[in-house]
Amino acid sequence: MMVQKNKWLQRTLLAAALVMAGNAAAAVVTSIRPLGFIASAIADGVTPTEILLPDGASPHDFALRPSDIQRLRSADLVLWVGPDMEAFLTKSLTQLPANKQLAIGELPAVQPLLMKGDDDDDHAAEAHSHADGDHGHDHHHGDYNMHVWLSPEVAKVTAIAVHDRLLELMPQNKDKLDANLRQFEDQLAQTDKNLVKMLSPVQGKGYFVFHDAYGYFEKHFGLSPLGHFTVNPEIQPGAQRLHQIRTQLVEQKAVCVFAEPQFRPAVINAVAKGTNVRSGTLDPLGIGIALGKDSYGNFLTALSNQYVSCLK
């Protein structure tokens, strides 16, 4: 009787251990949702993809919980933009092996594609990322716009890098990884064609955005932004800046002013009040879009719809 009981106990403990191991199971972990869109397309059927930042959180000022650090440690691969976008990850990632992390901003094929940032507030954001004890990198991109996931070109380079790294880590999945990459590239090309058609009627229409996140997308699709309220979304623009923007809205005949889901500042309403300018919302993080093979295309399409519905 006793032997049976012990066996039962061992089995129960083993099952519990397996469940716990499963909970911290390996996956591709991405810092933000749009990187999850790219990773989940390539890792589909090979390993799950998880996103670190909850919806609505800002990569500019997030703090890791102990459970997040555990997820990073057990990940197959961690995908992030780099220390100038997600300063909160820098310290934890120094403890991970180099082959288990990919910083998109540091990929040799991405560097020539980087766009300059264009405002003094950038230095505030840059100083903020240096303040987090991030002195190991001599090549800061504080001068660059790091919202690189909004560039279809960068997305393609990222997909290839994720494919190559997963192939090194799990060579037994070569066929599936190859097929996933081909499918991602084909879909991206098709989405690109569709969106060029969809956005061309609004290419000449002027508008303001809340923060300087959309440069890659706007350049790629030939849109005509007139300016932005702030570079660092945590900092509200001052009275003088607001007066300038209001004057520009009227003088430059802006059609639309765009807010963002996690920042719905009263500022935007105040500025547009009494003008004919419409307000819209742009979501640069794809909140609510489920991960999967089509998710990156769905994300670009949703963003294009947000532009068109306000501008046309």
C-alpha positions as CSV (number, residue, x, y, z in Angstrom):
1,M,0.0,0.0,0.0
2,M,2.8,2.3,1.1
3,V,4.8,1.7,-2.2
4,Q,1.7,2.5,-4.3
5,K,1.2,5.7,-2.4
6,N,4.8,6.7,-2.9
7,K,4.5,6.0,-6.6
8,W,1.4,8.0,-6.8
9,L,3.1,10.9,-5.0
10,Q,6.1,10.7,-7.3
11,R,3.8,10.8,-10.4
12,T,1.9,13.8,-8.9
13,L,5.1,15.7,-8.2
14,L,6.4,14.9,-11.7
15,A,3.2,16.1,-13.3
16,A,3.3,19.3,-11.2
17,A,6.9,19.8,-12.2
18,L,6.1,19.4,-15.9
19,V,3.2,21.8,-15.6
20,M,5.5,24.4,-14.0
21,A,8.2,23.8,-16.6
22,G,5.5,24.3,-19.3
23,N,4.4,27.6,-17.8
24,A,8.0,28.9,-18.2
25,A,8.2,27.2,-21.6
26,A,10.6,28.4,-24.2
27,A,9.2,30.9,-26.8
28,V,10.2,33.8,-28.9
29,V,9.6,36.7,-26.5
30,T,9.3,40.2,-28.1
31,S,9.3,43.5,-26.3
32,I,6.3,45.0,-28.1
33,R,3.3,43.7,-30.0
34,P,4.4,44.7,-33.6
35,L,7.6,42.7,-33.2
36,G,5.4,39.8,-32.1
37,F,3.6,40.1,-35.5
38,I,6.8,39.5,-37.4
39,A,8.2,36.9,-35.0
40,S,4.9,34.9,-34.9
41,A,4.8,34.6,-38.7
42,I,8.3,33.1,-38.8
43,A,8.0,30.9,-35.7
44,D,4.5,29.7,-36.6
45,G,4.3,25.9,-35.9
46,V,7.8,25.9,-34.5
47,T,7.7,27.7,-31.2
48,P,5.1,30.1,-29.6
49,T,5.6,33.9,-29.6
50,E,4.9,36.0,-26.5
51,I,4.8,39.8,-25.9
52,L,6.4,41.3,-22.9
53,L,4.6,44.7,-22.8
54,P,0.9,44.6,-21.9
55,D,-1.4,46.5,-24.3
56,G,-1.5,50.2,-23.4
57,A,2.0,50.2,-21.7
58,S,4.6,52.5,-23.2
59,P,8.1,51.1,-24.2
60,H,9.5,54.4,-23.1
61,D,8.9,53.9,-19.4
62,F,8.1,50.2,-18.6
63,A,9.3,48.4,-15.5
64,L,10.0,44.6,-15.6
65,R,8.3,42.4,-13.1
66,P,10.1,39.2,-11.7
67,S,7.8,37.1,-13.9
68,D,9.0,39.1,-17.0
69,I,12.6,38.4,-16.1
70,Q,11.8,34.7,-15.8
71,R,10.2,34.8,-19.3
72,L,13.3,36.4,-20.7
73,R,15.6,33.8,-19.1
74,S,13.6,30.8,-20.5
75,A,13.1,32.3,-24.0
76,D,14.4,30.7,-27.1
77,L,15.0,34.1,-28.5
78,V,14.3,37.7,-27.3
79,L,13.5,40.2,-30.1
80,W,13.7,44.0,-29.3
81,V,14.5,47.3,-31.0
82,G,17.5,48.2,-28.9
83,P,18.6,50.2,-25.9
84,D,17.3,53.5,-27.2
85,M,13.7,52.3,-27.5
86,E,13.4,49.8,-24.6
87,A,15.9,51.0,-22.1
88,F,14.1,48.9,-19.4
89,L,15.5,45.7,-21.1
90,T,19.1,46.6,-21.3
91,K,20.2,45.4,-17.9
92,S,18.3,42.0,-18.0
93,L,19.5,41.2,-21.6
94,T,23.2,41.6,-20.6
95,Q,22.7,38.4,-18.7
96,L,21.4,36.4,-21.7
97,P,23.7,34.6,-24.2
98,A,24.3,36.7,-27.4
99,N,22.7,34.1,-29.6
100,K,19.4,34.3,-27.7
101,Q,18.7,38.0,-28.4
102,L,18.3,40.2,-31.5
103,A,18.3,44.0,-31.4
104,I,16.8,45.2,-34.6
105,G,18.4,48.6,-34.5
106,E,21.8,46.9,-34.5
107,L,21.4,44.6,-37.5
108,P,23.9,45.6,-40.2
109,A,21.2,45.5,-42.8
110,V,18.9,47.8,-40.8
111,Q,21.5,50.5,-40.0
112,P,21.5,52.1,-43.5
113,L,17.7,52.2,-43.4
114,L,17.6,54.3,-40.1
115,M,16.0,57.7,-40.3
116,K,17.2,60.7,-38.3
117,G,15.0,61.9,-35.5
118,D,14.2,65.5,-35.8
119,D,13.5,67.3,-32.5
120,D,15.3,68.5,-29.4
121,D,13.0,66.4,-27.2
122,D,15.0,63.5,-28.5
123,H,17.8,64.4,-26.3
124,A,15.5,64.2,-23.3
125,A,14.5,60.7,-24.3
126,E,18.2,59.8,-25.0
127,A,19.4,61.2,-21.6
128,H,16.6,59.1,-20.0
129,S,17.9,55.9,-21.7
130,H,21.5,56.7,-20.7
131,A,20.4,57.2,-17.1
132,D,19.4,53.6,-16.8
133,G,23.0,52.5,-16.4
134,D,23.3,51.7,-20.1
135,H,26.9,52.6,-20.7
136,G,28.0,49.4,-22.5
137,H,27.1,50.7,-26.0
138,D,29.2,53.3,-27.7
139,H,27.0,53.5,-30.7
140,H,23.8,55.1,-29.4
141,H,21.1,55.8,-31.9
142,G,19.8,58.7,-29.8
143,D,19.8,60.7,-33.1
144,Y,17.7,58.2,-34.9
145,N,14.0,57.5,-35.1
146,M,13.8,54.0,-33.6
147,H,10.1,53.3,-34.4
148,V,11.5,50.9,-37.0
149,W,8.7,48.3,-36.9
150,L,6.6,50.8,-39.0
151,S,9.0,50.3,-42.0
152,P,8.1,47.4,-44.3
153,E,11.7,47.2,-45.4
154,V,12.9,46.9,-41.8
155,A,10.2,44.3,-41.2
156,K,11.5,42.2,-44.0
157,V,15.1,42.4,-42.8
158,T,13.8,41.5,-39.2
159,A,11.9,38.5,-40.5
160,I,15.1,37.2,-42.2
161,A,17.1,37.7,-39.1
162,V,14.6,35.9,-36.9
163,H,14.5,33.0,-39.4
164,D,18.3,32.8,-39.5
165,R,18.6,32.8,-35.8
166,L,15.9,30.2,-35.1
167,L,17.4,28.1,-37.8
168,E,20.7,28.1,-35.9
169,L,18.9,27.3,-32.6
170,M,16.6,24.6,-34.1
171,P,18.0,23.3,-37.4
172,Q,15.6,20.4,-37.3
173,N,12.8,22.9,-38.2
174,K,14.5,24.1,-41.4
175,D,11.6,23.3,-43.8
176,K,8.9,24.9,-41.7
177,L,11.0,28.0,-41.0
178,D,11.9,28.4,-44.7
179,A,8.3,28.1,-45.8
180,N,7.2,30.6,-43.1
181,L,9.7,33.2,-44.3
182,R,8.7,32.7,-48.0
183,Q,5.1,33.2,-47.0
184,F,5.9,36.3,-44.9
185,E,7.8,37.9,-47.8
186,D,5.0,37.1,-50.3
187,Q,2.3,38.5,-48.1
188,L,4.4,41.6,-47.3
189,A,4.8,42.3,-51.0
190,Q,1.1,41.9,-51.6
191,T,0.1,44.0,-48.7
192,D,2.5,46.7,-49.8
193,K,0.8,46.8,-53.3
194,N,-2.7,47.0,-51.8
195,L,-1.7,49.8,-49.4
196,V,0.0,51.9,-52.1
197,K,-3.3,51.8,-53.9
198,M,-5.3,52.6,-50.8
199,L,-3.1,55.5,-49.6
200,S,-2.3,57.2,-52.9
201,P,-5.6,59.4,-52.9
202,V,-4.5,61.0,-49.6
203,Q,-0.8,61.5,-50.3
204,G,-1.1,65.3,-50.6
205,K,-3.2,65.9,-47.6
206,G,-1.5,67.6,-44.6
207,Y,-1.9,66.5,-41.0
208,F,-0.3,66.5,-37.5
209,V,0.5,63.5,-35.4
210,F,0.8,63.3,-31.7
211,H,4.3,62.0,-31.5
212,D,7.1,61.4,-34.0
213,A,6.6,57.7,-34.5
214,Y,5.4,57.3,-38.1
215,G,8.3,58.5,-40.2
216,Y,9.1,55.2,-41.7
217,F,5.6,54.4,-42.7
218,E,5.0,58.0,-44.0
219,K,8.2,58.0,-46.1
220,H,7.4,54.5,-47.5
221,F,3.9,55.4,-48.6
222,G,4.6,59.0,-49.6
223,L,2.3,60.7,-47.0
224,S,2.5,64.4,-46.1
225,P,2.8,65.0,-42.3
226,L,3.1,68.7,-41.4
227,G,4.6,68.1,-37.9
228,H,4.1,66.5,-34.5
229,F,3.2,67.7,-31.0
230,T,6.0,66.0,-29.1
231,V,8.8,63.5,-29.6
232,N,8.6,62.0,-26.1
233,P,5.0,61.1,-25.5
234,E,5.5,61.4,-21.7
235,I,6.2,65.2,-22.0
236,Q,3.2,67.4,-22.7
237,P,4.0,70.3,-25.1
238,G,4.2,73.8,-23.6
239,A,1.8,76.7,-24.3
240,Q,4.2,78.3,-26.9
241,R,4.5,75.0,-28.8
242,L,0.7,74.7,-28.8
243,H,0.3,78.2,-30.2
244,Q,2.7,77.3,-33.0
245,I,0.8,74.2,-33.8
246,R,-2.5,75.9,-33.9
247,T,-1.1,78.6,-36.2
248,Q,0.3,75.9,-38.5
249,L,-3.0,73.9,-38.5
250,V,-4.8,77.0,-39.8
251,E,-2.1,78.4,-42.1
252,Q,-1.0,75.1,-43.7
253,K,-4.6,73.9,-44.0
254,A,-4.1,70.6,-42.1
255,V,-7.0,68.2,-42.7
256,C,-6.5,66.1,-39.6
257,V,-4.9,65.8,-36.2
258,F,-4.1,62.3,-34.9
259,A,-4.0,61.2,-31.3
260,E,-3.0,57.7,-30.1
261,P,-5.0,55.1,-28.1
262,Q,-2.8,55.3,-25.0
263,F,-2.4,59.1,-25.2
264,R,-5.6,60.9,-25.6
265,P,-4.4,64.3,-24.5
266,A,-6.9,67.1,-24.0
267,V,-4.2,69.1,-25.7
268,I,-5.2,67.8,-29.1
269,N,-8.9,68.7,-28.6
270,A,-7.9,72.2,-27.3
271,V,-5.7,72.8,-30.3
272,A,-8.2,71.8,-33.0
273,K,-11.2,73.5,-31.3
274,G,-12.7,76.3,-33.5
275,T,-10.8,75.1,-36.6
276,N,-12.1,72.8,-39.4
277,V,-9.5,70.2,-38.6
278,R,-10.8,66.7,-37.9
279,S,-9.3,64.4,-35.3
280,G,-8.4,60.8,-35.8
281,T,-6.5,58.1,-33.9
282,L,-3.4,56.2,-35.0
283,D,-2.3,53.1,-33.2
284,P,1.5,52.5,-33.8
285,L,1.4,49.3,-31.6
286,G,-1.5,47.3,-33.2
287,I,-3.5,46.9,-30.0
288,G,-6.0,44.1,-30.3
289,I,-4.5,42.5,-33.4
290,A,-3.9,38.8,-32.7
291,L,-0.5,37.2,-33.4
292,G,-0.3,34.9,-36.3
293,K,0.9,34.5,-39.9
294,D,-1.1,37.5,-41.3
295,S,-0.7,39.8,-38.3
296,Y,2.0,42.1,-39.6
297,G,0.0,42.7,-42.8
298,N,-3.2,43.2,-40.8
299,F,-1.3,45.8,-38.7
300,L,-0.1,47.9,-41.6
301,T,-3.6,47.6,-43.2
302,A,-5.3,48.8,-39.9
303,L,-2.9,51.7,-39.7
304,S,-3.6,52.7,-43.3
305,N,-7.3,52.6,-42.7
306,Q,-6.8,54.9,-39.7
307,Y,-5.0,57.4,-41.9
308,V,-7.5,57.2,-44.8
309,S,-10.7,57.4,-42.6
310,C,-9.6,60.9,-41.3
311,L,-7.8,62.3,-44.3
312,K,-10.1,61.4,-47.2
